[in-house]
Amino acid sequence: MSTAPQRQPMASRTFIGVHDGHNASVALVSDGQLKFAMQEERLTRLKNQGDLPKQALQLALGQAEESPSVALNGEYMNYGQ
């Protein structure tokens, strides 16, 4: 009598996505669910804010329950302009 192999529970995966270009933004995804998303311009009040979304990133990290993997999107990467 054969039995199906037992599946191991998936490890919790948390990701932070960072876009540093036009309308810089951050998104936090944990276990496939969007937990947080913010454009930097909402915090700086500068329309179409580019560069590193520092404030949004800090808020997203505060929402993370574990250390996230980071995904970067953007061609600019000229932080501190």
Secondary structure, 3 states (H helix, E strand, C coil): CCCCCCCCCCCCCEEEEEECCCCCEEEEEECCEEEEEEECHHHHCCCCCCCCCHHHHHHHHHHCCCCCEEEEECCCCCCCC
